[in-house]
Amino acid sequence: MSRETEAKFAVFDLVSYNQLKALREAGGFTLTEGEEFAVTDVYQDTASRVLMAAGWALRVRSQHGRLSATAKQIAPPSDSLSVHEREELEVGLESPGQPRDWPESDLRATVLALIGLEPLIALFEVHQLRFVRNLLQADRLVSEMSLDRVRLVAGGREREYMELEVELRPAGTREELFSILAAMRREVSLVPSARSKFEEGLLLLDGGDAPPHPALPMRARRLQRKTPPSVPTVPEDKALSLETPSGTDEETVRAALSRLGYRFRVHSRKEETRAYFDTQGGSLFKQSCELYSTPHDSRWHFLRRGTQEHVQKGSLDSPPRTGPVAHAVQGVTRSFPRVPCLEAALRETVLTIASISASPLGLSLRSWQLRSPVHDAAPQTALTLVFDRRGSSSFELDYLAGLLRKALDLRDLGELELRTCLLKLGVPLPGAPLPPDFLPAKGDGVLVVCHKILSGEAWRMKANTPGAVRDLDAEFVHDLRVATRRARFACRLFGAALGIEARDAIKLELSWIAELLGKVRDLDVLRARLESQFALVDADEGFKTAATAILETRAVEARGLLVPALGSQRYAALLDRMSSPLQGEGGTGPADEFGLRRIRKALSRITPWARRNPEELSPAELHRLRILFKRLRYTAEFFRPLLGEEAAMLAKDCVAFQDCLGLHQDARVAADFLTALAEEPALHGWLLTLGALIQVQRDVMGTQRERFRTLWGSVQGLFDLWPGQVSRASS
């Protein structure tokens, strides 16, 4: 990381521009002959502006036929001459691409740590015609002067202006820089510029004119304020949420605002407790929605992207099933949000901050006392800052946020405070998305990828275990079972890298817990299937009660074996072993090449089936084919971060086959189970009903066979995506 020190001045007319261009010396330093060339910068960030929220401005520059990426810290001028001092990171590029494709560097690591899997998008472009000259003392390079004719292109709008930059070089001193600047200002009328090109571009992107320039005389600033700047209000759904480091309190934030020269007053205060809910899969969270109750007034609140949309009174025992909040939830997910995510006690102080534009800025200081109702995590405290953008200049708000980030070491945690709080507690987010640390990266060896995959599946198992133990939702058991399946397949896939002893030891323990999970999951599926099919056969209440009681008894027995196992030392030891560094001796080659070979091998196992007539395949053969598609899908998903969109498409295509054959297999298992139920004394009086339900399963199997025939016609496309596999379907 290097440090940039430069002064910036606005050049208002061609006379001043030409005067600067004609200078031969400044402050006793000689100006070299100039070089004029074109520069194009594309400033980038994620759609939610994660980098800017973290205090970084990122550009990709094209100059002299070369590409480079540079990230500069967002910082205010350090003095009245608008001298900017910023840390910066830079790396040369072969092509723009996404950060994962950039060369290994501090810049790449910093950007990826902030954006995770979010892609970068272009915010705006800066096209410059630069006239660059060096300032020398003898042969010592003191500083560099750049006269820029700038054209900003953002949001379908353009703006042109001229600017002077004088950058201090390593051999120069700050005193020499100030001497140069003072000499230039004696020759030419210059006004210090407090905003960088990045900040000017943001102003244009957000559709507004610049607010009064802080360096202009007071009279000029008053004249500008007579006509409020045409800065449109930013939509309500774009509140900016920041988290403070541990130990920061409200007084620390107020002191920082005062040091930065901002005046503020307390607008309001309130205290409340909240209980957050979501579905097992995190359906609300994934779509930037939150659902919580406030016990003090018996109300339910529905928020979208941090903005409250609906409130209604209701019982606190469970989220409402009717009313505006329930209707909003149903518009997001079909599943009922029965899973408690977080309990929080909140104390909020709202500040109104004076700004240089017509509208004040709103800042909420939210102090949280946090606990998890599901996970065994120690209670935590947190302080979050939430900027209200309604009616405010987006530029001013982002600028103040940037100053506070630097002053208090703040982090941006997105639009959902629920995310902030759960991360503070150290518990999985709703839906348990896999953290980026467990994803393979370019340059990883086979053993490293194996460790990431196994430890990632262990993380998924840990994330779903509390919900499975408490029986909050049947999907916790399902996701836990899937994680064990993926881990068992990973042992098979990476067997040579793991070593036979380690592979077999982990597979043995995974098989133990998978068997217990399978019994509970199969009964969950059967219960849900039969409950949805009772009406199809006009089953009477007596049959429903008797059949449900048998299933419930078996489910209780299955859970009676599973729950103690999930709390056992044996299970904890399995998770620890899966998460521990691997000691295998194999697997030192490139993981992407290994992944390609394994995908082709998995495809080759399906190739012989492609020449079969789907009508000829028995139920057992269809089940075997389902397993092959599942293994191919897992392989593609494991190596997707290394192999890109083709692997993603392959995994998606496998899902269609896997789901179809899975429904066929579920119906087959249900038919066998119902046949066995005929031996139950409690159901002897309902053999006709049992027979009708068995026929329903056969009808489902027939429907899925027909669907499979249609899908089977496209199977050749899987092979066409991956030329060079061991054998071809057409051979």
Stockholm file with secondary structure:
# STOCKHOLM 1.0

chainA/1-731         MSRETEAKFAVFDLVSYNQLKALREAGGFTLTEGEEFAVTDVYQDTASRVLMAAGWALRVRSQHGRLSATAKQIAPPSDSLSVHEREELEVGLESPGQPRDWPESDLRATVLALIGLEPLIALFEVHQLRFVRNLLQADRLVSEMSLDRVRLVAGGREREYMELEVELRPAGTREELFSILAAMRREVSLVPSARSKFEEGLLLLDGGDAPPHPALPMRARRLQRKTPPSVPTVPEDKALSLETPSGTDEETVRAALSRLGYRFRVHSRKEETRAYFDTQGGSLFKQSCELYSTPHDSRWHFLRRGTQEHVQKGSLDSPPRTGPVAHAVQGVTRSFPRVPCLEAALRETVLTIASISASPLGLSLRSWQLRSPVHDAAPQTALTLVFDRRGSSSFELDYLAGLLRKALDLRDLGELELRTCLLKLGVPLPGAPLPPDFLPAKGDGVLVVCHKILSGEAWRMKANTPGAVRDLDAEFVHDLRVATRRARFACRLFGAALGIEARDAIKLELSWIAELLGKVRDLDVLRARLESQFALVDADEGFKTAATAILETRAVEARGLLVPALGSQRYAALLDRMSSPLQGEGGTGPADEFGLRRIRKALSRITPWARRNPEELSPAELHRLRILFKRLRYTAEFFRPLLGEEAAMLAKDCVAFQDCLGLHQDARVAADFLTALAEEPALHGWLLTLGALIQVQRDVMGTQRERFRTLWGSVQGLFDLWPGQVSRASS
#=GR chainA/1-731 SS CEEEEEEEEEECSHHHHHHHHHCCEETTEEECCCEEEEEEEEEEECTTCHHHHTTEEEEEEEETTEEEEEEEECCCCSSTTCEEEEEEEEEEESSCCCGGGSCSSHHHHHHHHHHTTCCCEEEEEEEEEEEEEEEEETTEEEEEEEEEEEEEEETTEEEEEEEEEEEECTTCCHHHHHHHHHHHHHHSCCEECCSCHHHHHHHHHTTCCCCCCTTSCHHHHHHHHTSCCCCCCCCTTCCEEEECCTTCCHHHHHHHHHHTTCCEEEEEEEEEEEEEEECTTCHHHHTTEEEEEETTTTEEEEEETTEEEEEEECCSSSCCSSSHHHHHHHTTCSSCCCEEEEEEEEEEEEEEECCSSSSCEEEEEEEEEEECSSSCCCCEEEEEEEEECTTSCHHHHHHHHHHHHHHHTCEECCSCHHHHHHHHHTCCCTTCCCCGGGSCCTTCBHHHHHHHHHHHHHHHHHHHHHHHHHTSCHHHHHHHHHHHHHHHHHHHHTHHHHCHHHHHHHHHHHHHHHHHHHHHHHHHHHHHHHHHHGGGGTCCHHHHHHHHHHHHHHHHHHHHHHHHHHTSHHHHHHHHHHHSCCCCSCCCSBHHHHHHHHHHHHHHHHHHHHTSCGGGCCHHHHHHHHHHHHHHHHHHHHTHHHHTHHHHHHHHHHHHHHHHHHHHHHHHHHHHHHHHHTTCGGGGGGHHHHHHHHHHHHHHHHHHHHHHHHHHTTTHHHHHHSTTCSSCTTC
#=GC SS_cons         CEEEEEEEEEECSHHHHHHHHHCCEETTEEECCCEEEEEEEEEEECTTCHHHHTTEEEEEEEETTEEEEEEEECCCCSSTTCEEEEEEEEEEESSCCCGGGSCSSHHHHHHHHHHTTCCCEEEEEEEEEEEEEEEEETTEEEEEEEEEEEEEEETTEEEEEEEEEEEECTTCCHHHHHHHHHHHHHHSCCEECCSCHHHHHHHHHTTCCCCCCTTSCHHHHHHHHTSCCCCCCCCTTCCEEEECCTTCCHHHHHHHHHHTTCCEEEEEEEEEEEEEEECTTCHHHHTTEEEEEETTTTEEEEEETTEEEEEEECCSSSCCSSSHHHHHHHTTCSSCCCEEEEEEEEEEEEEEECCSSSSCEEEEEEEEEEECSSSCCCCEEEEEEEEECTTSCHHHHHHHHHHHHHHHTCEECCSCHHHHHHHHHTCCCTTCCCCGGGSCCTTCBHHHHHHHHHHHHHHHHHHHHHHHHHTSCHHHHHHHHHHHHHHHHHHHHTHHHHCHHHHHHHHHHHHHHHHHHHHHHHHHHHHHHHHHHGGGGTCCHHHHHHHHHHHHHHHHHHHHHHHHHHTSHHHHHHHHHHHSCCCCSCCCSBHHHHHHHHHHHHHHHHHHHHTSCGGGCCHHHHHHHHHHHHHHHHHHHHTHHHHTHHHHHHHHHHHHHHHHHHHHHHHHHHHHHHHHHTTCGGGGGGHHHHHHHHHHHHHHHHHHHHHHHHHHTTTHHHHHHSTTCSSCTTC
//
